[in-house]
Amino acid sequence: MKKQKGMCPHCNLYIRSEDLIEVDHIIPRSQGGKDIYSNLQLLHRHCHDDKTAMDIKSFDIKSFVGSTHIKGQNTEEPDDALIVTSGSEDERFS
């Protein structure tokens, strides 16, 4: 709290004694952040919820940058797909 001068770094408002506060990893552990004092901060509970949502959204976007896969699209090559026709299995593969 002293390091932050009594303020929430997310909303820049003072943290009051009656406020609910939570400890937050500045760089989330899921994104490589360390569990060390310099990577921790105190946030209002609702600010922590907002930051966590933004961290997740940011991480999801970064993980797909440069990816050729688009969710919901078929990425198989046409000749890799099994073509189902009517008739018995013997007729299709003979």
N, C-alpha and C positions, 0 to 999 in steps of 0.2 A: 504494500500500500504506500509505503514511504517513497519507494522508487518511482511510483506513478503519481506522486504528489496528490494522492487522494482522488484521482480521476479515473474514470473508465476510458481506456484508450479507444474503445469502439465508438462511443457516442460523445465523448469529450465532456460529459457531465460528472459532477462530483458523486462519489459513492457515499451515501449516508448510512448511518449506523443501522437504520431499519431496513435497508435494501438487502435483498437476497443476492449474494455474490457467488461466483464460481471461479475456480482456477482453470485457465485455458492455456493450451500450448500455442504459442504464437505461430510456429510452423507445426502443423499437426503431425503427430507421430506416424500417421498413415502415409504422409508425404515425406517421410525421412527426418522429421524433427526429433530432436533429442529430448530426453526426459531430464533436463538440467534447469537450474534456477534461471539462467539468462533466457530461456525459451518459455518461461511461464509469465502469465499476467493475470490480474484479477479483473473480471468483467461482471456487470450486472447479469443476473440470470437470463433475462430476455435478450440482452446483447450477445451473450454466449450462444444462445439458440440461433440468433441471426448469423453470427460469424461462422458457426459450424455448418449451417446450411450453405453459406457462400463458399466455404472451404470445400465442401463436397461437390458443389456445382463446378467450381473451378478445377478440381481434380478430375472430374468426369470429362470436362471439355479437353483438358490437357492430355488425357490418356487416349483420346481419339484423334488428336491433331496428327496428320500425316498417315492416318490409317485409311486403307482403301475399303474397309468393311463399313457398310451402312446397315444399321440395325433393321431387320425385317426384309432385307434384299437377299435374293438367292445369289450366291457367289460362285456356284459351280459352273464349270465350262459345259457347254451343251453336250459334248460327247462323253462327259463324265456322268451324266444323269442316266438313270435306268428308265428306259422307255417301256411302259407296260402296255401290252397289246392283248387283245382277246385271244383265247385259245389255250391249249395246255402248255406247260413249261417245255415239253419236248419239241413242240412246233416252233416256239419262239427262238430256241437256241440251236436248231438244226439247219 
